Amino acid sequence: MRLDEVSVHRPGQRVAFVMDTRLCDAVHALADGADLLVIESTFLEEDAALAREYGHLTARQAATVAAECGVRRLVLTHFSQRYPDPSRYADEAAAVFSGDLVVAADLMTVPVPRRA
């Protein structure tokens, strides 16, 4: 008996972590097809020049990567304390990413979405 006679291929869940980087090809490679993407969004788009200078992403950039790469659940993290209202990250990301969006908080648990 052959394996394909008694089984079907079922891809596993894919999780990607992207931290302390500006946009580059590797960010997209890691995020491609991820079920769960945990990605830094240190700055908001209004400070995109600072993000570039310090080697970080904006919430909009992180969400754009997620949208382009078919991410199922996006978790934004690694925030600058210059923005006291975390909902600003969600608003900025939601403008370009229509999937499941989470703005991380300390000690939060975020499940990996189940495969269908």
ABEGO torsion letter per residue (X at the ends): XBAAAABBBBBBBBBBBBBGBBBBAAAAAAABGBABBBBBBABBAAAAAAAAAAGBBBAAAAAAAAAAAGBABBBBBGBBAABABAAAAAAAAAAABABBBBBBBBGBBBBBBBBX
